[in-house]
Amino acid sequence: MPEKTHPTLEQLLTEIGDVGDWLARMNACEGAAGNISVCLDWEIDESGHFPTCQHMDLPVAAPELAGKSILVTGSGTRLRDLLKAPCDNLGLLRIEPQGNTALLFTAARQNFTRLTGEFNTHLVLHQREFANSSVHFNAVVHAQPLYLTYLTNIDEYQDSRRFSQAICRWQPEMLLTFPHGIAFLPFRVPNSDELMAMTKDIDAVHNLIVWAKHGVVAISNQSPGAALDLIEYAETGARYEYLNVVNHNRADGLNTRERKEILDYFDIDSDMFQPNTK
């Protein structure tokens, strides 16, 4: 089998643009809401796309990411603009040896003065993933899908177990995609160090994190598109849940026996969807 080749910068820019475009179509990134970053450990030539360079301090120390490159959206940019003008709305960071500073490469027509305010959280999630020596790439996508975000405003959903069971009971794919459930964090001020620290402490088995009243964060070692898939699956489950709420809870979703059959068939050991849970 031929060795898998790394995506080129051009391919990454196209896929990030596609993700931004689809999130906009999902009504998950109104205005300048949402942000995307990808971190990679292979060499890329940025000169043809990001000719301007400046030195910058990182919001948090990231020694584990020394020598790696990060493509990240700028503050105030619109994800829907990434497809037609990716370089104008993204910066490319090359983390310097100590992990405290980086070189920031930008386009001549950059549409931002600083990187996304939630870059602190992106950094700690990339650090978490690259702590695994087999990881060479990681994508982080934050968006504010309508139904997922709405449900987090209702008290009875403000718990990881309850939220996961409600969202994942509507389709078998949900159990396969989120065998350990969806992590839920209570509301904290966006961009804050507290939100960053709480996100960092989430167990790495969770590839989707819900920020109450502020959307979701998806993490994938495969691609930005794979991170988008996680958001799309969860948003579909949230829409089913919303439809059921407004329809007086007439449906139950997958019952105990059906969930057990699915988990057993695919040999999934899950403590989130045991038979004694709804």
C-alpha positions, 0 to 999 in steps of 0.5 A: 500500500502506498504511503499516505501523503500529507495534504498541501497548503492549497488543499488545506485552504480549500477544505477549510473554506468548504467547512466555513461555507457549510457551517454558514449554510447550517446557520452555525456561524452568524456574522463573525461567529465561529473559528477554525484552526488546523495544526500540522507537523510537516513542512509547508511553504507559505511564501506564495500565500502568506508573504508578510511576517511578524513576531508574536507572543502566544496567549499560552505556552505551547512547548509541545507544539514547537516547530509545528504550523497552525492555520487559524482564522482571524478575529472578526472574520466571517467563516463564510468568506473562507471559501472565496478568500482563505488567505485574507481571513487566515493566519499561518503560525510557525511555533518557535522552539521554546513554545512561547512565541511564533512567527505569524505569516499573513496575506497582504490583504489580511482582514484582521488585526489579531487572531481569533480571541479563542485561540487560547483554547485552540492551542491547548486542544492542539497540545492535548492531541499532540501529546500522543506521538502518533498524531501529526495533524489536528483540526479544531472547529468552533461554531454555534449551531442553532438547535444544539445551542438552543438546547443548552439554554434549558436547565434539564439539558445542562449535564453531559450525561443527560445532554448526550442521551437526549442527542444520541437517541435518535439515530444509530450513527450517533452512538457510533460517532459519540460512544463516550457521549458529548462533553458539556461545560457550563457557561463561562465567558467566551475567550476567558482563561476559565473557559480555556482551562475547563476545555483543556481538562476535558478527557481526550475521549470526547471529540465534541465539547458543548459550551453552554449558550455558546455553541460547540467545539469539534476536534479531529485528527483526520481533517477539518471536514471530519470535525465538521461531520461531528458538528453536523451529526450532533446538530441533527440529533439536537434538531430531532430533540427539539422537534420532539419537545415541540411535539409534546415528547411523543417519540422515544427514540432508540429504546434500551434494547435497540441501543444495546443491540447496536453497541453489542453488534459493533463491539462498543464498550460505552459507559454513557449508553448503558441499558439502565439509562434513557 
